[in-house]
Amino acid sequence: MAKLIGTRSLSAANAVNLILWILVLGLIAALVSVPTSIQVQATLGIASVIVVAALKPVAMDSMVARFAMMSVASTLVMRYWAWRVTETLPPIDDPISFIPAIFLFFVETYAIAVFFLSGFMTADPIKRGLPPKVAARDLPTVDILVPSYNEPIEMLAVTLSAAKNMHYPAHKRTVILCDDGGTDQRCNHENPEIAEASRKRRRDMIALCNELGVVYSTRPRNEHAKAGNMSAALEKQNGELVVVFDADHVPSRDFLARTVGYFVEDPKLFLVQTPHFFLNPDPIDRNVGFRDDCPPENEMFYHLSHRGLDRWGGAFFCGSAAVLRRQALDEAGGFAGDTITEDAETALQIHRNGWKSIYVDHAMIAGLQPETFVSFIEQRGRWATGMMQLLILKNPLRGKGLSFTQRLCYLNSMTFWLFPLVRMTFILAPLAYLFFGLQIFVATIEEVAVYMTSYMAVNFMIQNALYGKVRWPLISEIYETAQAPYLSKAIFKTVANPRGAKFNVTAKDEILEEDFVSPIYKPLVLIFVLTLLGVVAAAVRWFLYPGDHNIIMVVGGWAVYNFLLVGAALRAISERQQRRQVPRVPTNISATVALGGNTPVFQSATVVDASTSGCRIVLRPRSTPDGAASPLPVKGETFYFTPEFPKSPHLENAVRVQVQSVIREGDSVAVGVRFDPAQPMVVRETVAHMIFGDSASWEAIRATRNKKMGLIVGMLYVLKLSVEGIVNTLRALADEPARLKRVAAREEKIVVVESQPAHLLAFGEAFDPPPSGRPVSLLQAAIAQGQAPTMPGAHPAQGPQGGSA
């Protein structure tokens, strides 16, 4: 039994559940095989829809209700499949119709298989709490890897500082920057510009690592991409555990506290994976214009699906925000590099060796999504390619070592990335009839109404029941449609040459100076035009062939659905201006502000949002002891403020800022400031703690986005997105030629300006130094304010009437 579910034996309760599953499967098989009339099937369909609708509201709170709901839905779905295979295919002696018909049937069969796998994966998702308490003397040593290739030094400084200062004994923790942008190969590149840039990068990275007290690692050659980079760094280290953070994944201070204890408890555990939380919306989310409370695209996987994988022993390494056991890595030969998804490949190999994995659904890193649609497609194309490589080269159904449920988990995760082909098939299939008159779906209108309508209704309701809090109705379809024409090409290339894929690093520091149409707009526009022509063809056929009204109603309705879906996805190519490199994070941190130059006046304040470049402080002015009005900051002025951290008072250092804006809001004043970059690292650590220190902030944001939307309301919402998407994208396409002319005109002008490159400011946090280590008090900072050098563009502080303070 240990090889049935993960690496654990079945408990008595598990055995009972398994028997019930087998009995239900037998009952479903019997019901599916019984031939019935149209009237009986209609009654069964209506009854199934009613039962599923009744159980849907409580399905995720009750295992019994969920089991009953899925049993009823499964019976109806399988009866639909049986009807499709026995009665709806055209005759084989009509190959022109039969070939596309059988292809559509196979795609539908795949979709039904996904339906059952999804139900299986979400049958009983695990929710894990804190690991068992471990004494400091018993904690294992930890090597923290931050792989890098071309990320800005400022971004790396943030991540390295936070990684260095997590709650953990300093003598048991080593942070390593794994720099693949400064390898010997690149420093000696035949292109002198690349060589010089690489040598400069290496010098800068070494200086940064020396300042932070972390280890710098590079290697002779860039081989096996990220996997080879990390494996090369580990050759020089001997920590018992290995932590991996992507360059833009900044960890909270409690990351190790919430993960390491599991390894002490279970010596056969090799992996603790945690969610990837992102501060900014992805390009499809931003461009299409989803509501702020719409759950992010990755939340379905990280909040529900991966918890389901954990239940069945199939939680796998996602490349970052994870802890791995060094012994298990060594047994597997280090990080795997046969495919470009080194994370899942590594986990698959270690699972084959009999090790265990778990998933902790608590966000403890904050990262950045790609900013442009191009970068997003490149990233997802890499994921799709890597998973296809794994499916072909490391098929989980073959070989030894995996349990039955682990094979299903990996098969589900890999075959998910066939969705581009499935989505393209569903988009193009109705056009076979509307354009060419091919009979790829042989059925009467009565049969369609009885079988397909109930099947589709139940399918949508099950999705809404299982994923309602993490994925609104049809949002998955919008994401899949936006990616399908691009990722389909990547899948075909991988199938043709599984070992020919190349690892491309996703850009993480892009900014969008203006609205524009993505340079890869053509495939999605072509799909939109085809679906539009399909609707037109349906209307033409309706008038030309009155005898075909029944089939035109079905296929034409399908074409209209596709047109609206593509219309909503189309707006993904219309990039929206995004000049802020670092998103603002909502905060609620008390602070003390020192205003007034050489005679400072202290005022209470609240930091209401912050980024690594600046923050917004709300002041509540009060009179001074002599009755005079409190001084107010003015634009360009510099002053100090100290945030208050009751749980980390050693980080309460005075931060020097320059005023960017002052806005009165009733009795309070909102002051927008930017941080002075010329400050000690300990001051930057204060700012970092203000933004990244507490994982509760990310969990609070996730909670606000896990809101359910009803099925009908959700569909109406997507209809609204579709109409807006079509109108706005057509307007953007019409405006694009004029924009390109303006860009060309600007490029022709020779303008010499001195500018400072846009970048992230580097802020980290300290690992609880003693109070005596505080570098500067607020009072000392305020007194020194008059003598301190001003920031670029700043002027001396002024009093409330505008005179010198």
N, C-alpha and C positions, 0 to 999 in steps of 0.2 A: 504493500500500500504506500510505502514511502516514495515510490516512483510515480505515484498518481498525482499528488498535489505537492509541487515544489520539492523540498527536501525534508518534509515533515510527515509523520505518520498520521493516519486518519483518527480523529477522536470518535467517540460514540455518536456525538451529534453530527459530525461530518458524515459518518457512515449512513445514518438515517436519512440525511439530506440527499446523499448519493442515490440511495435506494428509491427515494421519492422522485428524483430526477429521471431515473431509469423507467420507473412506472409511468410517469407522465409522458416520456418519449414514446413508450409503447402505446399509450392511449392516443397520442397525437397521430402516430403512424396508422393506427386503426381507423381513426376518423378521416384522415386524409384519403385513405384508400377506398372508402365507401362511395360508390357512385350515387349522385343525387340529381334531382331535377332542378331547373332554374328556380322554381318557387321555393324549394327547400334550401337551396344555396342562398337565396335572397333573405330568407328567414334567419339562417345561420349568420349571415353577414350583419344584418341589423342587430341581432342579439349580441354579437361580438363587439360591435361598436358601442352599444349601450353599456355592456359590462366593463370594457376598457375605460370608457369615459367615467363610469362610476368609481372605479378603482384608482384612476389616475391621480387624484388629489392626495391620496394617502400612500401611494406606492413606495415612495422613497423613505417613508417613516415606518413602514411595516413590511417585514420580510414575507409574511403570509400573503398580504395584498399584492406585493410585487410578484411573487411566485404565481399567484392565480392570474394576474393580469398578463404576464408573459406567456403562460400556458394557453390562455384563450387566444392571444394574438398569434402565437406560433402556429396554432391549428389553422387559423384563417390564412396566414401567410403561406403555409405549405399547401393548402387547398388551391390557392391562387397559382402556386408554382406547378402543381400537378395539372391544373387546367391549361396553363401555358404550354407545357411540354406535350400534352396529349391532343389538344384541340385547336391551337392558334397558329401553328407553324404551317407555312405554305407547302405544297407538295414538293418532294425532292426532285421531281422531273422538271421543275421550273427553277433552274439554278440561279437565274438573275434575281429572283425574289428570295429564294431559299438561303443563299449565302449571307446576305445582309440580315435576314431574319434570324438565322441561327447565331450570328454574331451578337445581335441584340439580346437574344435569349441567354447566351452565355454571360453577357454583362449583367443582365438582371439576376441571373443565378449568383453571380459574385456579390451583388448588392444584398441579396437575401442571406448569403453566408455571412456578410458583414453584420446584418441585422442580428443574427443568432450569436455571433462572436461578441458583439457589443453587449447584448443582454447577459451573456455569460460573464464578461469582464466586470460588469457593474452589478452583479448579483449581490455582492456583499462587500463593498469597499471598506478597507481598514482605516481607522483614525487612530494614530499613535500619539501618545503624550510624551512627557519628559523621560529620558533614559534613567536607569537607576543611578543613585548617588555614588560617586567614586572619590576616594580620598586622594589628595594631591600627590602623595607619594606613589600611588598605584597608577597614575595616568601614563599612557603610552607616549612615546616621542612622536612628534608630528612634523612632516615636511609639507610645506604649503607651496604649491607650484602656481605661478602666474605666467602662462605662456603668452608670448607676444611676437608680433611680426612687424607691423607698421603703425601701431597705435601711437598717438601723441604722448610725449613724456609726461605731460600734466595729468592725463587720464591714468597712466600707470602709477604715478605718484599717489593718487587717491587710493587706488586699489591696494597697492603695496603697504601704504600706511595703515589702512584699516585691517589688512590681513596680519600685519605685524602686531597690532594692538588688540587682538581679540582676547577675551578672558581665558588665559592659559599661562602656566608657568613659563617664563622666558627661556629657561635653560632646557625646556623640553619642546621648544617650537623653533623651527627654522623656516624662514620665508625665502623662496628662490625665484628670482626673475629669470624665466627661460626665454632668452632673446634670440629669435631666429632672424631678426633684421640686421644683426651685426656679426654674422658668422664669418669665418675666414674666407669662405667661398665668395660671399658678397663683398667683403672688404678688399678682395683682390680681383674683383670683377673686371672683365675686359672693357666695359664701359666706364670711363673715368668718372662720370657724374655719379653713377650708381656706387662705385667704389668709395668715392669721397663722402657721399651721403651716409653710407654704411659705417665708415670709420668714425664719422662725427656722431652717428647714433650710438655706436659702441662707447665712445668717450662719455657722452651725455648719460647713458644708462649706468655706466660704472660710477660716475659721480653721484647720480641719484641714489644708487644702492649704498654707496659709502655714507651718504648723508643720513639715510634711513636706517642703516645698520642691517641690511638684508644682503643675501648672497646673489651675485651676478653669475649667470651661466650662459654660455653659448657653445657652439660646436664647430667642427671644421666645415661640414657641408650641410646644406638644407635637404635632408632626405626623410621621406615618410612624413612630411608635413608636421602637424601638431603632435602626433603620436611619437615620431622620432625625436622631436624637440624635448618633450617631457621625459622620455626614456633616457636620453643623453644626460639630462640634469640629475636623474635619480641614480645614475652610475656613481656619482660623487657623494651621495647621501645615504644614510642608513636608518632613517626614521621608521618606526613600526607602522605608522599610518601615513597616508598620502592624501592631501586635500588639493583640489583643483578649482581655481577660479579663473574665468575668462578675464581678459584685460579690463573690460568695462563692467564686471560684476563685483560691486563693492559689498563686502560682507558686513553684517552687523556684529556687535561685540559678543553676542551670545551664540554664535554659530557653532563653535566647538563644544560649548556647554550643552547644547541640545542634540549632539550627535555622537561624541566620542564614547559616552557611557555604554552605548549599545555594543561596542566592540569588546569592552571589558566583560560585559555580561555573557556574550556568545562568541567563543573562540572560532566558530565556523562562519562567522559573518564576514563578508568581504566588502560590502557596499552599503552606505547610507546615502541615498539620493534625496535632495530637497528641491523645492520648486524654483523656477526661474521667474522672478518678478521684474517687471519693466516699468520704468518711470514715464516713458513716453508711449503714445499709441503707435501701432505699426502703420505703414503707409495706406493700407486698404481701409483701416479704421478711420484714419484722419481724412483721407481723400473722399471716401464715400460719405462720411459725415455721420457716423453712428453716434447715438446719444452718449453722454458722459457716463451714465450708469449701465451702459451695455457691457456685459462681461467680455473681457479681452479674449482674443482668439485662442491663446494658449491655455486659458483657464480650464477649459474642458479636459485637457490632458493632465494638467498639473493638479487640479482640485478634485477630479473624479476618476478619470481613466487610470492614472498611475496608482491610485489607491486600490483600484480593482486589480491591477497587475500585482501589487504587493500581496493581496489575498491569495493569489495562486502561485506565489514564488517567482514571479517574473518581473519584478522591479529592476530596471536596467539603468546603466550609467548614461547620463545625458550630457556629458562633456564638461560640466561646470557645476559649482555649488554641491559638490559631493565629496565624501570621504571614502577612501579605499584602503584595504589592508595590504601592506607591502608584500607579505609572504604570498598572498594569492596572486598579486601582480607578477612576482618573480617566477612562480610556478607556470604562469601563462606566457612567460618570455617578455614581460613588460607590456606597455600599451601596444595594442595590435595596430598594424599598419597596412594590411592587405587591401582595405577599402578606405574611402575618405570619411566614413563615419567611425572613427577610431573608438568612440565611446561605446556604442551598442555592440560593436564587434568584440571589444575587450570584455564586456560583461557576458556576452554569449560564450566566449571561450572559458571564462572563469566559472560560469554556471555549469558548463560541461564537466568541469573538474570537481563538482560536488559542493561548491561553496554556496552560502546563502546571501540574500540581499533584502533590504527593506527600504521603505519610502516614508519619509517624515513630511507631512503636509503642513509645513510652517515656513513661510517665506523669510529667508534670512540673508538674501542678497538683493541688491537693486541694480539692474542693468539698463542698457539702452537698446531699443529696437532699431533696425535700419531705418533711415529717414526717407529714402526715396524708393519708389516702386521698383526701379532697376535693382537696387541692392537687396530688396526684399525677395525678388524673384531669383537672384543669384544665390541667396542663402537657402531658400526653399528648394531650388534646383539641386544644390549640393546635398541636402538631406534626402531628397527623392533618389538621387543617383546612388548615394551611399547605401540606402536601404535596399535598392534593387540589386546592388552588388552583393550585399549580404544574402539576399534571397537566392541569388544564383550560385554564389561561391561558397556560402556557409549555410545552406538550407537547414533550418532547424528541425525539419521532419526527418532528416537523415542523421546518421552518426549516433554515438552513445553519449550518455551522461545527463541528458535532460529528462525531466519527468514529463508526463503527458500534458499537464496543465502549462508547464513552461514552454513546451513546443507550441501550444496554442497561443500563448502570450506573445512569443516572438513572431509567430506567423501573422497574428493580428497586427502587430506593430509594423511589420515589413509590408504586408499586402495593402495596408492603409494607403500607401503611396502610389497605388494604382489608380487612385481617384481621378487623376487628370484624364486617363483614357475612358473611364466610366462616364465622367461628366461630358466629355466631348461626344461620346456615343449617344447619350441622352439628348444632347443639343442637336446633333445632326440627323438622328434617326427619323424624325417626322418629315424631314426634307426629302427623304427617299421617295415617299409617296407624293408629297406636294409638288416636287419638281419633276419626278420621272414616272409617277404612277405605280411604283413597286408595291406589291402587297406583302409587306413584311410582318403584318399582324392580322391574322384572319379571325374575325369575330363579328357577331352582330351587336347592334347597339344595346340590346337587352343583356347580352352576356357581359359586355363591358361595364354596364351599369351595376350588374350584380357582383361580378368578381373584382374588377379593378377599383371601383369606387370605394368599396369597403376595405380593400387591401391598402389603398392610399390613405384613407382616413385613419385606419389603425396604425399604419406606419408613422404618420405624422404625430399621432397622439402618444405613441410609445417614445419617440424621440423627445417630445416635450416633457413627458413624465420622467424619463431617466436623466435628461440633461437640462431641464428647464432653468435651473438656477445658474448654470454655467454656459449655456448656449441658447439664445433666443431663436424662435422659429425662422427657418430659411437663412439664417446668418451663415451657417456652414456652407450652404449652397452658393451664396454670394462669394465667399472666400474661394471655394473650389472653382467656380466659374472664372474668377479673375486670374487664377493661376493656370487653369487647364491648358490653354493653347501653348503656353511657354514650357511647362513641365512635361507635357507629352513628348516634346522633342528630346528632352533630357532622358526620359525613360527609354525611348526607342534607341538612342545612342548607346545607352548602357547595356541594353539587351544585345545589341549588335557587337559591342566590345566591352565586356564587363570590367576589364582591367585597364581601360584607357582613360578613366576619369582623372581629373586633376583637382586638387584641393585649392580653392580660392578663398582668401580671407575676406570676410564681410566688412565693408567700410563702416566705421563707428563714429566719425567726427564730421559728418556732412551737415551743411546748412543750406537752406533754400531761400535765396534772396528775393524771389518773386514767384508768382503763380506761373506755371508753364505746363505744357503737355509732355508727358514722358517720351523719351526717344524710342521706346519700344512699344508704342501705341498701336502699331499696325495690326498685329494678330488679333487683339481684342476688338478693334474696330471692324476687322473683316468678319469676325464671328457675329458681331452686332448687325452688320449689313445682311448677312445670310439669314439670321433669324427674322429680320424685318421683311426680307423678301419671302420668307416662309409664310408670314402672316398675310402678305399680299397675295401669294399663290393660293392660300386657303380661301380668301375672299373671291378670287377669280374662279376657282373650282366650284365654289358654292353656286355661282350664277351659271356657269357653263354646264355643270353636271348635276341637275336636280335629283337624279336617281342615287347619287352618292352622298346625300346629305348626312346619313347616319355616320358613315366613316369620317366624313369631313368634320363633323361635330367633335369627334374624338381626337383626330390628328390635328385639326385646327386649334382645338383647345390646348393641346400639348404645345403647339407652336407659339401660341400667345403666352403661355406660361414661360417658355424658354426666352421669348423676347423680353418679357418683363424682368426676368432674372438677369439676363445679360445686360439689360439697361441699368439695373442697380449696380452690377459689377463694373460697368464701363467707366464709371467715375473714378475708378482706381488709377486710371492713366492721367487724370487731371491733378497734377501736383499742386499742393497749396503752400503758400509762403510759410517758411519756418526758419526764422533767423536765430532763434535761441538754440544754442548747442546743448545747453544743460537744462532740463526741465525743472520748473519750480516744484518744490515739495511742500504741501501744507504742514504747518507746525503750530504748536501752541506752547511756546516756551517763554517763561517770565525772564525779564532782563532788567539790568540797571544801566541807564544811559548817563554819560557825563557830558554836559553841554556848557559852553561859556568860556572856552579858552583857558587863560591863566587863573581865572577864578571860577572853577567848575561848579555847576549846579547839577546835583544828581536827581534823576527822575526815574520812576518806575515805567516799564514798557513791556510789550509782548512781541515776540518774533512770530509773525503769523504765516510766513512762508520763506523758503530759503533754497538757494542752489549753491554750487561751489563757486559762483562768481559774485553773488550778492544776496540780499534778503530784503524783506519788508518789515519795518518795525512800527508798531502802533504806540504812540505816546499819549498820555493823558496829562496835559500841562497843569501845574498847580503853582500857587504863589510861593515866592521865596520867603524865608523867615522875616525879612524886613518889609514884607507886603508888596514887593515889586512883582511884576509878571515874570513867569519863568521864561528863560530864553527859548526860542524856537530855532531849529536848524533851517538853513536856507540852501538852495541848490549850489553845489560846488564846495560847501563847507566840509571840513573833516572833524570827526569826533570819535570817541571810544564808547563801546558798550560791552557789557559782560553778561552772557546768558547764564541762567541759574540751572544747575544740574544737581538736584538733591541726592541722587544716587551715585553721582560721580563728581564730587566737589573739586577734586584735583584738576578737573578740566575747565574750571571756571576762570578763564584768562580773558583779559581785556583785548578786544578786537578793534583795530583801527579801520574806519570806513569813510567813504566819501558820499555825500548826498547827491542823488540823481534826480529825485522828485520829492515834492512835499504837497500833500493833498489833505485838506481839512475834511473830516467826516464827523459832523456834529461837534461833540465835546472833545473828540480825539483828533490826532494828526497822524496820518499814515506817511511814513518816510521810506522811500525806496533808496537803498544804498548799495554800493559795490565795495567789495573787500580790497584793501590795499594788498597787492601781491608781495610787497617788500616787508614781510613779517616773519618772525621766527617760526620754525616748524611746529612748535608747541601751540602757537596761536592758531595756526592752520588746523591743528588737531581739534581745537575747540570747535571750529566751524564744522569740521567733518562729523564730530559727535552730534552736533545739532541736527545734521541731515541724515546720517547713516547709522548712528549709534544704536538705535532701538528698533528691533525687528517688529515690535508691536505696531509701529507706524505702517509697515507694509501690510500686516494682517488686517489692520483697520481699513485700509484702502480696499483690500480684496473683499472684505465683508460688505462694503458699500456697493460693490459691483456684482455681487451674487444675488441678484434679484430676478425673480421669475416673471416671465411675460406670457400671458395666455396665448393659446394657439391662434385664435381668430384675430385678436389684437395684433399679434406678431406678424401675421400675414398682411394685415392692412398697413402696418408700419413699413414692411418691405415694399408694398405697392407704392407708398409715398416716396420711399427712397428711389424706386425705379423711375418714377416720373421726374423727380428732381435730378436724378443722375443723368437721364437722357438730355434734358433741357440744358443743364449746366455744362455737360461735356461737349455737346454740339456747339455751345457758345464758346467754350475754350478752344475747340478745334478751329472755329472761325476766326478767333483772335490770334491764333498762333503765328500765322505768316507775318502779321504786323509786329508781333513781339520779336520774332527772329530778325526782322529788319532793324529794329531798335538795337538789338544786341550786336548785330554786325556793324552798325554805325558807331556804337561805343567802342568796339574793338579797333576800329580804324583810327580813332583819335589817340594821339600819343600824349598821355597825361602822366607826369612824373609826380608821384605823391609818396610821402613817407607814411607808412601805416604799420600798425602792429598786428601780426596775424591773430585771428580769433582762436582762442584756445580755452581749455578748461583750466582753472586754477587748482593747484595741488593742495589738498587739505587731508590730513590724517588724524589719528587720535592716539593718545598715550596709553600704555598698559599700566594704569594705576600707580604712577610714581608717588612717593610720599608727599604730604602737603608742603614740606619744605622745598620741594622741587618746583613750586609755582614760580614762573619767571617774572611776572609783573602783576601788580595789583591794579585795580581800577583807579584808585586814588593816585598812585604813582603815574599811571598812564595819562590821567587827566592833567596832572600838574605838568608833566613833560610835554603836553600837547602843544603848548606855545613854542617850545624849542624844537619840536620834531619837524623834519623836512616834510613839506606838503606834497600830496600826491599830484601827478600831472593834471593841470587844469584847475587845481584847487586854489582857494584863497582863504585868508585868515578868518577865524570864526567871528561872527557878528552877533551883536545883541539883538533883542527883540525889536528895537526901533531902527535897526540897520546901521548903527554906529559901531565903532570898535568896542569890543568887550573889554 
